[in-house]
Amino acid sequence: MQGHRSAIERFWEDSGPNPVLGSAPPSAPGPVAHPVPPAPPPGPAHPVTRPGASAAAPAAPLAPPVPAPPAGPPPRTGAAVAALLCAMLTLAFPGLGLLLGFPVLAVLTNVPGLVFGLLALANRRDPEAVERNIARTWASNLGYLLLLAFIALAVSALVAALTV
C-alpha cells in the first residue's frame, strides 16, 4: 500500500521520542519522498565520548547521593537526660557520708549509672544503643538505691541493737 505507515513509524517520524502536545507536524496525505529509517534502540554508552578523553576517567556524579531515610524513630534523648540526672543525684549520698564523718560511704558511688547515662547521650546515632544504655542506667540507679536501703537497714539494726 502506498502512503501507509505503521503506528511506530508515525510516532518516530512525526513526534519523536518526547512528544510535546501540539508539536507534531501534520501528516502528509501522499507518500513520503525521503523515508527516514527508524532510530536504532539506545545501547550502552561509549566509554570515550569526546576525542582526547581517556576511558579511565570516570564521569563526575551529577548530584550527591540522597541519604536513606531513618530506619526507626529518633532516640529518646529526653529519657537519657532524665536517667543521667537521676544518676547524678545519687552523688548526694556519698557527699552526705563525707559530711557525717563516714568516709567509707564516699566509696559507694553510682559509677555504672553515670557511665551508662553518658553513653546514652553519646550514641545518639544508634537508637538501639541509646535504649539499651537508658535501661542500664535505670537498672544501675535502682540497684544503687536498693544497696543504700540495705545499708541503711543494717545501720539502723546495729543502732537499735546497741541502744537496747
Secondary structure, DSSP 8 states (H G I E B T S, - for coil): -TT---HHHHIIIII-SS--TT-S----SS--SS------------S--STT--TTS----SS-------SS----HHHHHHHHHHHHHTTHHHHHHHHHT-GGGGG---HHHHHHHHHHHH-TT-HHHHHHHHHHHHHHHHHHHHHHHHHHHHHHHHHHHHH-
